[in-house]
Amino acid sequence: MRVLGIMGSPRRQSNTEILLDKALEGAGEAGAEVEKVLVSKLKITPCLEIYACLKDGNCSIRDDMRPLYDKLLEADHVIFASPIFFYGITSQAKAIVDRCQALWVRRHVLHMGGEDKRVRRGGFISVGATRGEKLFDGAVLTVKYFFDAIGVKYAGDLLVRGIGDKGQIEENPAALQDAIRLGRELVSGTKDPS
Ligand SMILES: Cc1cc2nc3c(=O)[nH]c(=O)nc-3n(C[C@H](O)[C@H](O)[C@H](O)COP(=O)(O)O)c2cc1C
């Protein structure tokens, strides 16, 4: 059982990374093999809307997205983590999402991947500095459709308001515990909406 964590904040030891690490710790406790990918280490071109993917579901851009497609398809469960930047996810995280148009094409246009019968679950982790009611609405919608594109069920999320300074999330032990629980439940299947 493999769990892939995508760390979408450009800064290291960020609130997002701290929460993601806890979630991966929980997934590990539940028996999963975990891997963390840092968007800040990848060079990913935004989608160029060439639509080469319509031919066979493969994107024609050669960059760090290539190995990430494999990781996204091979993982049993995915934890996607990004802070809120202007009511959405970070540009780095969004580039990954947009490039998954190729995987959306595979599923919804070319009808590929039907042989994969696994129930794959996804969890979303996010933080934002402010406290507005709609703070996470845009990001949650984006991630729901991202998970659909990669064939993962949106199983749950951890969304924490009022977190702005680097590492501030450490002062919120309840959120850290919630992150561990999210990772654990993603693997155990407790967080399965179906
Ligand atoms: C470019 C940028 C845009 C941001 N936009 C928002 C926003 O729209 N709403 C909000 O509440 N916080 C916003 N923030 C604050 C971050 O979400 C907050 O500092 C968060 O804790 C950063 O997470 P990190 O430590 O994981 O990188 C923004 C920060 C940056 C740098």
The ligand as a MOL file (V3000), in Angstrom:
LIG
                    3D

  0  0  0     0  0            999 V3000
M  V30 BEGIN CTAB
M  V30 COUNTS 31 33 0 0 0
M  V30 BEGIN ATOM
M  V30 1 C 1.0860 34.8730 -2.5790 0
M  V30 2 C 0.3240 34.6260 -1.3270 0
M  V30 3 C -1.0570 34.6870 -1.3710 0
M  V30 4 C -1.8130 34.4190 -0.2210 0
M  V30 5 N -3.1710 34.4780 -0.3000 0
M  V30 6 C -3.9050 34.2290 0.8120 0
M  V30 7 C -5.3300 34.2820 0.7460 0
M  V30 8 O -5.9440 34.5300 -0.2880 0
M  V30 9 N -6.0200 34.0310 1.8840 0
M  V30 10 C -5.3810 33.7470 3.0590 0
M  V30 11 O -6.0720 33.5270 4.0670 0
M  V30 12 N -4.0340 33.6580 3.1310 0
M  V30 13 C -3.2820 33.8970 2.0500 0
M  V30 14 N -1.9090 33.8210 2.1130 0
M  V30 15 C -1.2710 33.4070 3.3670 0
M  V30 16 C -0.8710 31.9290 3.3960 0
M  V30 17 O -1.9450 31.0830 3.0530 0
M  V30 18 C -0.3740 31.5640 4.8030 0
M  V30 19 O 0.7430 32.3680 5.1450 0
M  V30 20 C -0.0080 30.1180 4.9650 0
M  V30 21 O 0.2440 29.8300 6.3320 0
M  V30 22 C 1.2110 29.7310 4.1510 0
M  V30 23 O 1.3750 28.3390 4.2690 0
M  V30 24 P 2.8000 27.6240 4.2500 0
M  V30 25 O 3.5120 28.0120 5.5290 0
M  V30 26 O 2.4530 26.2000 4.2250 0
M  V30 27 O 3.5130 28.0590 3.0150 0
M  V30 28 C -1.1450 34.0920 1.0010 0
M  V30 29 C 0.2580 34.0550 1.0250 0
M  V30 30 C 0.9810 34.3170 -0.1120 0
M  V30 31 C 2.4930 34.2500 -0.0520 0
M  V30 END ATOM
M  V30 BEGIN BOND
M  V30 1 1 1 2
M  V30 2 1 2 3
M  V30 3 2 2 30
M  V30 4 2 3 4
M  V30 5 1 4 5
M  V30 6 1 4 28
M  V30 7 2 5 6
M  V30 8 1 6 7
M  V30 9 1 6 13
M  V30 10 2 7 8
M  V30 11 1 7 9
M  V30 12 1 9 10
M  V30 13 2 10 11
M  V30 14 1 10 12
M  V30 15 2 12 13
M  V30 16 1 13 14
M  V30 17 1 14 15
M  V30 18 1 14 28
M  V30 19 1 15 16
M  V30 20 1 16 17
M  V30 21 1 16 18
M  V30 22 1 18 19
M  V30 23 1 18 20
M  V30 24 1 20 21
M  V30 25 1 20 22
M  V30 26 1 22 23
M  V30 27 1 23 24
M  V30 28 2 24 25
M  V30 29 1 24 26
M  V30 30 1 24 27
M  V30 31 2 28 29
M  V30 32 1 29 30
M  V30 33 1 30 31
M  V30 END BOND
M  V30 END CTAB
M  END
